[in-house]
Amino acid sequence: MNKKQSKSALSESENKPLSKNVSPVSAKRIRNFRKNKFSEEDLLKDLLNGNKTALGRGITLIESNQTSHQQKAEYIIEGALPHAHKSIRIGITGVPGVGKSTFIESFGSYLIGKGKKVAVLAVDPSSSVSRGSILGDKTRMENLVKEKNAFIRPSPSGESLGGVARKTRESIILCEAAGFDVILIETVGVGQSETTVHSMTDFFLLLKLAGAGDELQGIKRGIVEMADAIVINKADGENQKAAREAKLEFNRALQLYPPKESNWKPEVKLCSALYDQGISDVWEMITVFENKVRKSGFFQHNRQEQNKFWLYQTVNDYLKSRFYDHPEIKTALKEQLKLIEENRTTAFAAAKHLLDLA
């Protein structure tokens, strides 16, 4: 790879010419921002003042694998921590096609109308071939993205745990420090991403479709057990009857699960995100939930348990990375893979050999 190709998106943006459509005032502000060369002190100051550009660049530093960027990211995260933890974090999941983006746009717009500041961390599915990301959420949420009090950040899921962007948790902290009091985290809706998002949110919302044939199948799935609420979307037009029937089925299914540690009984709601119907009911339910768990002390207890989980997860990720990046391990791994192909060793014996070298 030559020097030109190895430049990061951050360094490339410093020299990128501005669009002719940018106003002179905005152009001057952007140039001044670029001249700072991503000074972490200035970036943190702007972020704490609610500057969305600074917030976006802070998250870009978090997601970067460059050592210099990671050092700046650590400084920004440490500076943001005292100003964080003042939001309600809501995880939103559902199979592709259930209408997550439409729901989030409708829900987010409703919350902004009530004076909230809404940040959306949407984890986009990455291509398994090119590792590229679709990054379509800003296109799908074309109205919400224009709102002054909204921030939408699509992040490629890559190969990280459960398809959730590797640094989503740190991004939440920056969003909170920037003054966003409702954080919506959208999952790709496949694989183990739901489990990971559940481990970093206060309220977990599962979107479902009526008539999709999975009402009873949902009883078998752990995802329903994690959900604090099931919202049946697209409950409009000819689909209203099927939606009401699905609501009954899910209510029966939820009776089979043991009580949650929070003592919250999951509810089933109907909504039509396309026509903004039932959105206020969903927020009212979440508000009741938040008041209840804050009063009982579960809200803070849950966040403390999540922090412990992420301590272990971070250590595991670090050890795994250090193991595979070790030069001796890299060489030995190739040798062991070849021996496995030749049936001269087993996977278990090869693993033990590699671990003994660590």
C-alpha positions in Angstrom: 0.0 0.0 0.0 1.5 3.4 -0.9 1.5 6.5 1.2 -1.5 8.1 -0.6 -3.6 5.0 0.0 -2.7 4.7 3.6 -4.1 8.1 4.6 -7.0 7.9 7.0 -10.4 9.5 6.5 -9.6 12.0 9.2 -6.4 13.2 7.6 -8.0 13.2 4.1 -10.8 15.5 5.3 -8.3 18.1 6.4 -7.3 18.9 2.8 -10.7 18.2 1.2 -12.0 21.2 -0.8 -15.3 22.7 0.5 -18.5 22.5 -1.6 -19.5 25.7 -3.5 -22.9 25.4 -1.7 -21.4 26.1 1.7 -22.1 29.6 3.0 -19.0 31.9 3.6 -19.7 31.9 7.4 -19.9 28.1 7.5 -16.9 27.7 5.3 -14.8 29.9 7.6 -15.9 27.9 10.6 -15.1 24.6 8.9 -11.6 25.9 7.8 -10.8 27.0 11.3 -11.9 23.7 12.7 -9.7 21.9 10.2 -6.7 24.1 11.1 -6.9 22.8 14.7 -5.8 19.5 13.3 -8.1 17.6 15.7 -6.7 19.1 18.9 -8.3 16.9 21.5 -8.7 19.9 23.9 -10.6 22.0 21.4 -12.6 19.0 20.2 -13.7 18.1 23.8 -14.6 21.7 24.5 -16.7 22.0 21.3 -18.3 18.6 22.0 -19.3 19.6 25.6 -20.9 22.7 24.1 -23.1 20.4 22.0 -21.3 20.9 18.6 -22.5 18.0 16.4 -19.5 18.3 14.1 -17.2 17.8 17.1 -19.3 14.9 18.3 -19.1 13.2 14.9 -15.3 13.7 14.8 -15.0 12.4 18.3 -16.8 9.2 17.4 -14.6 8.9 14.3 -11.5 9.0 16.5 -13.1 6.3 18.7 -13.7 4.1 15.7 -10.2 4.6 14.3 -7.5 1.9 14.7 -4.6 4.4 14.4 -2.6 4.6 17.7 -2.5 8.5 17.6 -6.3 8.6 17.2 -6.9 6.1 19.9 -4.8 8.3 22.4 -6.9 11.3 21.5 -10.1 9.3 21.8 -9.1 8.2 25.3 -8.5 11.8 26.3 -11.9 12.8 25.0 -13.8 9.9 26.6 -12.2 10.7 30.0 -13.1 14.4 29.6 -16.7 13.5 28.6 -17.3 10.9 31.4 -18.2 13.5 34.2 -20.8 15.0 31.8 -22.4 11.6 30.7 -24.9 9.2 32.2 -27.8 11.7 32.0 -29.9 9.9 29.4 -32.2 7.1 28.8 -30.6 4.5 26.5 -33.1 2.6 24.3 -32.2 -0.4 22.2 -34.3 -1.1 19.2 -34.2 -4.3 17.2 -36.2 -6.4 14.8 -35.8 -8.4 11.6 -34.8 -6.5 8.4 -38.0 -5.0 6.9 -39.8 -4.6 10.1 -39.6 -0.8 9.7 -36.9 0.1 12.3 -35.7 3.2 10.4 -39.2 4.5 9.9 -40.1 3.9 13.5 -36.9 5.6 14.7 -37.6 8.6 12.5 -41.2 8.9 13.7 -40.2 8.2 17.4 -37.3 10.6 17.3 -39.3 13.4 15.7 -42.0 13.0 18.3 -39.4 13.2 21.1 -37.8 16.3 19.6 -41.3 17.9 19.5 -41.4 17.3 23.3 -38.1 19.1 23.8 -35.8 16.2 23.8 -32.4 15.9 22.1 -32.1 12.6 20.3 -29.0 10.7 19.2 -29.3 7.7 17.0 -26.5 5.2 16.8 -27.4 3.0 13.9 -25.2 0.0 13.4 -25.2 -0.8 9.6 -24.6 -4.3 8.2 -21.1 -4.5 6.7 -20.5 -6.5 3.5 -18.9 -9.8 4.3 -17.0 -9.6 1.0 -15.7 -6.0 0.9 -16.1 -5.1 4.6 -17.8 -2.0 3.3 -21.0 -0.6 4.9 -24.3 0.2 3.4 -24.7 3.3 5.7 -28.2 3.9 4.5 -29.8 5.2 7.7 -29.1 8.9 7.0 -30.9 8.4 3.7 -33.9 6.6 5.2 -34.2 9.1 8.0 -34.2 12.1 5.7 -36.5 14.2 7.9 -35.0 13.4 11.3 -31.4 14.1 10.0 -32.5 17.7 9.3 -33.5 18.4 12.9 -31.3 20.6 15.0 -31.7 18.5 18.1 -31.1 15.2 16.3 -27.8 13.4 15.7 -27.6 10.2 13.5 -24.5 8.2 13.3 -24.4 5.0 11.2 -21.4 2.8 12.0 -20.3 -0.3 10.1 -20.7 -3.4 12.2 -17.7 -5.2 10.7 -16.6 -8.3 12.5 -17.2 -7.1 16.0 -19.1 -8.8 18.7 -22.6 -9.6 17.6 -22.5 -7.3 14.6 -22.5 -4.2 17.0 -19.9 -1.5 16.2 -16.8 -2.1 18.3 -17.0 1.3 20.0 -20.7 1.9 20.3 -20.5 2.0 24.1 -17.9 4.8 24.1 -20.0 6.7 21.4 -22.9 6.6 23.8 -20.8 8.5 26.4 -19.9 11.2 23.9 -23.5 11.6 22.8 -24.6 12.0 26.5 -21.8 14.5 27.1 -22.9 16.5 24.1 -26.3 17.0 25.8 -28.4 14.3 24.1 -30.9 12.9 26.7 -32.4 10.1 24.6 -30.0 7.6 22.9 -31.5 5.2 20.4 -29.4 2.3 19.4 -30.5 0.4 16.4 -29.2 -3.1 15.7 -28.9 -4.9 12.4 -31.5 -7.3 13.6 -29.5 -10.4 12.9 -27.1 -12.7 14.8 -26.2 -11.9 18.3 -26.3 -8.1 18.0 -29.5 -8.0 20.1 -27.6 -9.6 23.1 -24.8 -7.0 22.9 -27.2 -4.0 22.5 -29.2 -5.3 25.5 -26.0 -5.2 27.6 -25.6 -1.4 27.0 -29.2 -0.1 27.2 -31.8 0.7 29.8 -34.8 -0.3 27.8 -34.9 -2.9 25.1 -37.6 -2.6 22.5 -38.5 -5.4 20.0 -40.3 -4.5 16.8 -42.5 -7.1 15.2 -44.7 -7.5 12.2 -48.2 -9.0 12.3 -48.9 -11.9 10.0 -45.2 -12.8 9.6 -45.8 -16.2 11.0 -43.5 -15.8 13.9 -45.9 -14.9 16.7 -45.7 -18.3 18.4 -42.1 -18.9 17.2 -41.2 -15.9 19.3 -41.9 -17.9 22.4 -38.9 -20.0 21.6 -36.5 -17.2 21.0 -34.4 -15.6 23.7 -34.9 -12.2 22.1 -38.4 -12.1 23.5 -37.1 -12.9 26.9 -34.8 -9.9 26.7 -37.5 -7.5 25.5 -39.0 -4.9 27.9 -41.6 -4.2 25.3 -42.9 -5.6 22.0 -44.2 -3.1 19.5 -46.1 -4.5 16.5 -45.4 -2.0 13.7 -47.3 -1.4 10.5 -50.6 -1.8 12.4 -52.6 0.2 9.8 -55.0 -0.3 7.0 -55.9 -4.0 6.2 -53.3 -5.1 8.7 -55.0 -3.8 11.8 -57.0 -7.0 12.5 -53.8 -9.2 12.1 -51.9 -6.8 14.4 -54.6 -7.0 17.2 -54.4 -10.9 16.9 -50.6 -10.8 17.1 -50.8 -8.6 20.2 -53.0 -11.2 21.9 -50.6 -14.0 20.9 -47.5 -12.1 22.3 -49.3 -11.2 25.5 -50.0 -14.9 26.0 -46.4 -15.8 25.2 -45.0 -13.3 27.7 -47.0 -14.9 30.5 -44.8 -18.0 30.1 -41.6 -16.1 31.1 -40.4 -15.6 34.7 -40.5 -12.1 36.2 -37.7 -9.8 35.3 -35.1 -8.7 37.8 -36.5 -5.1 37.3 -40.0 -6.3 38.3 -41.2 -4.8 35.0 -43.9 -6.7 33.2 -43.2 -6.4 29.4 -46.0 -4.8 27.4 -47.2 -5.2 23.8 -48.1 -2.1 21.9 -49.5 -1.4 18.4 -48.2 1.3 16.2 -47.9 2.6 12.7 -44.7 4.5 12.3 -45.6 5.5 8.8 -48.7 7.3 10.0 -47.3 8.4 13.4 -49.9 6.3 15.2 -49.2 4.8 18.6 -45.8 6.6 19.0 -46.9 8.6 22.0 -48.1 5.4 23.7 -44.6 3.8 23.3 -42.9 6.9 24.9 -45.4 7.0 27.7 -44.7 3.3 28.5 -40.9 3.9 28.5 -41.4 6.9 30.8 -43.4 4.8 33.3 -40.7 2.1 33.1 -37.9 4.7 33.8 -39.7 6.2 36.7 -40.3 2.8 38.2 -36.8 1.4 37.9 -35.2 4.6 39.1 -37.4 4.6 42.2 -36.6 1.0 42.9 -32.8 1.5 42.4 -32.7 -1.1 39.5 -31.8 1.6 36.9 -28.4 2.4 38.6 -27.8 -1.3 39.5 -28.3 -2.4 35.9 -25.8 0.2 34.6 -23.3 -0.9 37.2 -23.7 -4.5 36.2 -23.3 -3.5 32.5 -20.1 -1.7 33.4 -18.7 -4.8 35.0 -19.7 -6.9 31.9 -17.9 -4.4 29.6 -14.8 -4.5 31.8 -14.6 -8.3 31.2 -15.5 -7.9 27.6 -12.8 -5.3 27.0 -10.2 -7.4 28.7 -11.2 -10.4 26.6 -11.0 -8.4 23.4 -7.6 -7.0 24.3 -6.2 -10.4 25.2 -7.6 -11.9 21.9 -6.1 -9.0 19.9 -2.7 -9.2 21.6 -2.6 -13.0 21.1 -3.3 -12.9 17.4 -1.0 -9.9 16.8 2.0 -11.7 18.4 4.6 -12.4 15.7 5.5 -15.9 17.1 1.8 -16.8 17.3 1.2 -15.7 13.7 4.0 -18.0 12.4 2.9 -20.9 14.6 -0.7 -20.5 13.6 0.1 -21.0 10.0 2.1 -24.1 10.8 -0.7 -25.6 12.9 -3.3 -24.8 10.2 -1.2 -26.7 7.7 -0.8 -29.6 10.1 -4.6 -29.7 10.5 -5.1 -29.8 6.8 -2.7 -32.7 6.5 -4.5 -34.5 9.4 -1.3 -34.6 11.4 -2.8 -32.9 14.5 -6.2 -32.0 15.9 -7.8 -28.6 16.5 -7.6 -29.1 20.2 -3.9 -30.1 20.2 -3.1 -27.2 17.9 -4.9 -24.7 20.2 -3.1 -26.0 23.2 0.2 -25.7 21.4 -0.5 -22.0 20.5 -1.7 -21.1 24.0 1.5 -22.6 25.5 3.5 -20.2 23.3 1.5 -17.2 24.6 
